[in-house]
Amino acid sequence: MLELKGTLLNIIEKSKYKKDNIEVDTKAKLQILVETSRANGAKIKELHTISIPDSKVINYKDKLGKEVSIEVGILSKEKVNFYGV
């Protein structure tokens, strides 16, 4: 697994939506602002929205605005998308 570190900006609680008249649950998500360095030394900030298991939301409730670390996996090689584990 990989570890992503950054500032926790927001927690998006799980919710429900309807698809073909079937109610579907979404996962909770964390929005983390990550600073990375480019090859030329320039620093950029990227916002990552990461879905996490419902049982782990409680671990982040008191960390808004603080630096956090989260274990993640990668969903895609072309544009990196993470999910929490």
Buried (B, 14 or more C-beta within 10 A) or exposed (E): EEEBEBBBBEBBEEEEEEEEEEEEEEBBBBBBBBEEEEEEEEEEEEEBEBBBEEEBBEEBEEEEEEEBEBBBEEEEEEEEBBBBE
